[in-house]
Amino acid sequence: MTQPIDEFVQQTIERLGRRPEATIPILQAIQEHYRYLPDDALSRVCDLTEITPARIAGVSSFFMQFRHQPVGEHMISV
């Protein structure tokens, strides 16, 4: 069973920090856990940290590793 988004995000932030420099590690942790970046989780990150929605949008859209839509269990790339 997956823990609630609020709980997971809060634990991740406590572990990685609240400053803007923690944006990428936080996004990586969220994506590793959920396999994409849920809007609810990103909103919660903004509520609990000094990271702005604009920073999250910029970082998550710049790096190809981040996904904003759920993906299948197995990913194949060519």
N, C-alpha and C positions, 0 to 999 in steps of 0.2 A: 504494500500500500504506500502510495506517495504522500509525503507530508504536505500540509497546506502551504500555498505559495508564501504567505506572510511569514510563516515560521522558517521556511527554508531561506528566504531572502534575508531575514533578520540574522540568522546564524551565519550566513555567508558574509554579510557586511561586518559583523562582529569579528570574524576571522580575517578579513582582507582589508578593512578600513573604510572610512567614510569620505576620504578626500578624492578629488577628481582623478588623481593619479591611479586610483584603484579601479577605474572604469573597465579597462580590458580584462583584468583578472575576475572581476565580478561578472561581467558578461560571459566569460568563458565558463565559469562555474555554473551559472544559470543554464547555459546551453548544454553543458555536459549532463546536468541533472534532468532537464526537460526535453532535450534533443532539439530545441529551438528557443527563441526568446519570446515568451508569452507577454502580451501587453500589460497584464496585471502585475507581473513580476517587475517589469521595467518601471511602471508607475510607482510601485512600492520602493524601488531603489531610489527614485527621485525624492520620495517623501522622507526617507531615512538618512539620506546623505547630502553632501554638498554638490552632488552631480546633477546637472541640469538636464531636462528633456532634450534640449538641443545637442548637448554633448553626447548623450546616448544615441540619438538619431544619427549624428555625424559619424561616430566611431562604428556603430553597428552596420551602417550602410557602406562605409568605406572598405572595411575588411570583408573579403569574400567568405571567410570562415563562419560568419554569423548568418543565421536563418531566422526569418520572422514568421515562417509558416511551419506547421508540423510536417515532419518527414516520416517516411516508412521506417520499418525496423532495420532493413538492410539498404545501404546506399551503394550504388554502383556508379562509377564515373569512368569516362573514357578519355 
